[in-house]
Amino acid sequence: MVFKFVIISDEVEDFKRVIRIDSDATFKEFNDAILDSVGYTHDQMTSFFICEDDWSKVSEVTLVDMGKDSDEDIWLMDSTRISDLVEDEGQRLLFVFDYLTDRAFFMELREIIFGEELEHAVCTKKVGEAPAQMVDFEEIEKKLTAQQAASDDLDADFYGTDEYDISELDDESFGSYDPTMDY
């Protein structure tokens, strides 16, 4: 049986990948197919999350054992077959490719093809450029610095000068207050 997954990104509007993979393939094979389809290196920590319809995370499949101290099952990519956790069309998954900033691809099992087998995963559709694999924090800092400088200029112009006359706030300048009046 072959699974056909559609992969999209919330960072890049015109990005899309379609990957066909055997249901008995491991999540590690799926991981490698995704990374290859977007041109990412294989030296970063990644994880799959099996999700509910509203994208809430149910189970995690990790690249390495993270040593979690919970009662949850630990699923490792090398030893977990996709069919162990995914079985229905419409099943949603997240593929976290940047752990530091929790950036991920959104995935959905669009089709189950019975009576077919694949030896290796195949990317059958590539649309658009993938987002950068890692966030460039120096570039972000430059943008934030530029935005702050622009904001500082706006503040000076927007709020006027620092000089004002405190007497402008005297009650007399507003007239008298009558508590019986409905303002």
C-alpha positions as CSV (number, residue, x, y, z in Angstrom):
1,M,0.0,0.0,0.0
2,V,1.3,3.5,-0.9
3,F,0.5,6.7,1.0
4,K,0.3,10.0,-0.9
5,F,1.1,13.0,1.4
6,V,0.7,16.7,0.5
7,I,3.1,19.0,2.3
8,I,2.6,22.8,2.7
9,S,4.2,25.6,4.6
10,D,2.6,28.5,6.5
11,E,5.7,30.6,5.7
12,V,5.7,30.4,1.9
13,E,2.4,30.8,0.1
14,D,3.2,29.0,-3.1
15,F,5.1,26.1,-1.5
16,K,3.9,22.5,-2.0
17,R,5.4,19.0,-2.1
18,V,3.6,15.7,-2.9
19,I,5.4,12.6,-1.7
20,R,4.4,9.0,-2.3
21,I,5.8,6.5,0.1
22,D,5.2,2.9,1.0
23,S,3.1,2.5,4.1
24,D,5.6,0.1,5.5
25,A,8.5,2.6,5.2
26,T,9.9,4.0,8.4
27,F,9.4,7.6,9.5
28,K,13.2,7.9,9.0
29,E,12.8,7.2,5.3
30,F,10.0,9.7,5.2
31,N,12.1,12.2,7.0
32,D,14.9,11.8,4.5
33,A,12.5,12.0,1.5
34,I,11.1,15.3,2.9
35,L,14.5,16.8,3.5
36,D,15.7,15.8,0.1
37,S,12.6,17.2,-1.6
38,V,13.3,20.7,-0.1
39,G,17.1,20.6,-0.3
40,Y,17.7,20.7,3.5
41,T,20.7,19.1,5.2
42,H,20.2,16.0,7.3
43,D,22.2,17.3,10.3
44,Q,19.4,19.0,12.2
45,M,16.9,17.6,14.8
46,T,13.5,16.9,13.3
47,S,10.2,15.3,14.5
48,F,6.9,14.2,13.2
49,F,3.7,14.9,15.2
50,I,0.6,13.0,14.5
51,C,-2.2,15.5,14.8
52,E,-6.0,15.8,15.3
53,D,-8.1,17.5,12.7
54,D,-7.5,20.9,14.4
55,W,-3.7,20.3,14.3
56,S,-3.4,19.6,18.0
57,K,-0.5,17.2,18.6
58,V,-1.2,13.7,19.7
59,S,2.0,11.6,19.3
60,E,5.6,12.5,18.5
61,V,8.0,10.5,16.4
62,T,11.5,11.7,17.1
63,L,14.8,11.3,15.3
64,V,16.6,10.3,18.6
65,D,15.4,9.3,22.0
66,M,14.9,12.5,23.9
67,G,14.8,10.7,27.3
68,K,11.4,12.1,28.2
69,D,10.3,11.4,31.7
70,S,6.6,10.8,30.9
71,D,4.3,7.9,30.6
72,E,3.8,8.5,26.9
73,D,5.0,6.0,24.3
74,I,8.4,6.9,22.7
75,W,8.3,6.5,18.9
76,L,11.6,6.6,17.1
77,M,11.9,7.3,13.4
78,D,14.2,4.4,12.7
79,S,12.0,1.8,14.2
80,T,8.5,3.1,13.6
81,R,6.7,2.4,10.3
82,I,4.3,5.0,9.0
83,S,1.4,2.5,9.0
84,D,1.9,2.1,12.8
85,L,0.5,5.6,13.4
86,V,-1.1,6.7,10.2
87,E,-4.0,4.7,8.7
88,D,-6.8,7.0,7.4
89,E,-7.0,9.4,4.5
90,G,-7.2,13.0,5.8
91,Q,-4.8,12.2,8.7
92,R,-2.7,15.3,9.6
93,L,0.9,15.5,10.6
94,L,3.4,18.2,11.4
95,F,7.0,17.8,10.4
96,V,9.1,20.1,12.7
97,F,12.4,20.9,10.8
98,D,13.6,23.8,13.0
99,Y,13.4,22.9,16.6
100,L,14.8,26.2,17.9
101,T,12.0,28.2,16.5
102,D,9.4,25.4,16.2
103,R,9.0,25.8,12.4
104,A,7.2,23.0,10.7
105,F,5.5,21.8,7.5
106,F,1.8,20.9,7.6
107,M,1.1,17.5,6.0
108,E,-2.0,15.5,5.2
109,L,-2.5,11.9,3.9
110,R,-4.5,12.7,0.8
111,E,-4.7,9.2,-0.7
112,I,-4.1,5.6,0.1
113,I,-3.3,3.5,-3.0
114,F,-4.0,-0.2,-2.4
115,G,-2.2,-3.0,-4.3
116,E,0.8,-0.8,-5.0
117,E,4.3,-0.9,-3.3
118,L,7.2,1.5,-3.5
119,E,10.8,0.6,-2.8
120,H,11.8,4.2,-2.2
121,A,9.8,7.4,-1.5
122,V,9.2,9.6,-4.5
123,C,8.5,13.3,-4.6
124,T,5.9,13.6,-7.4
125,K,5.3,17.3,-7.3
126,K,7.4,20.3,-6.4
127,V,5.9,23.8,-6.3
128,G,7.7,26.9,-5.0
129,E,10.9,27.3,-3.0
130,A,11.0,25.9,0.6
131,P,11.5,28.3,3.5
132,A,15.1,28.6,4.8
133,Q,15.9,25.5,6.9
134,M,17.3,27.6,9.8
135,V,16.4,31.1,10.9
136,D,19.2,33.6,10.5
137,F,19.1,35.4,13.8
138,E,21.6,38.1,12.7
139,E,19.3,39.0,9.8
140,I,16.3,39.1,12.2
141,E,18.3,41.3,14.6
142,K,19.1,43.7,11.8
143,K,15.4,43.9,10.8
144,L,14.3,44.5,14.4
145,T,16.9,47.2,14.8
146,A,15.7,48.9,11.6
147,Q,12.1,48.6,12.8
148,Q,13.0,50.1,16.2
149,A,14.8,53.0,14.6
150,A,11.8,53.7,12.4
151,S,9.5,53.4,15.4
152,D,11.7,55.9,17.3
153,D,11.3,58.4,14.5
154,L,7.6,57.8,14.4
155,D,7.3,58.3,18.1
156,A,9.0,61.7,18.0
157,D,6.8,62.9,15.2
158,F,3.6,61.2,16.2
159,Y,3.5,62.3,19.9
160,G,4.9,65.8,19.2
161,T,7.5,67.5,21.3
162,D,8.5,66.7,24.8
163,E,7.6,70.2,25.9
164,Y,4.1,70.8,27.1
165,D,2.4,73.0,29.6
166,I,1.1,71.1,32.6
167,S,-1.5,73.9,33.1
168,E,-3.2,72.6,30.0
169,L,-4.6,69.8,32.1
170,D,-6.2,72.1,34.7
171,D,-9.8,71.5,35.3
172,E,-10.6,75.0,34.4
173,S,-9.5,74.5,30.8
174,F,-12.2,71.7,30.5
175,G,-15.0,73.6,32.3
176,S,-16.6,72.4,35.5
177,Y,-17.7,68.8,36.1
178,D,-21.3,68.3,36.9
179,P,-22.0,64.8,38.3
180,T,-25.7,65.1,37.6
181,M,-25.0,65.5,33.9
182,D,-25.1,62.5,31.5
183,Y,-21.9,63.0,29.4
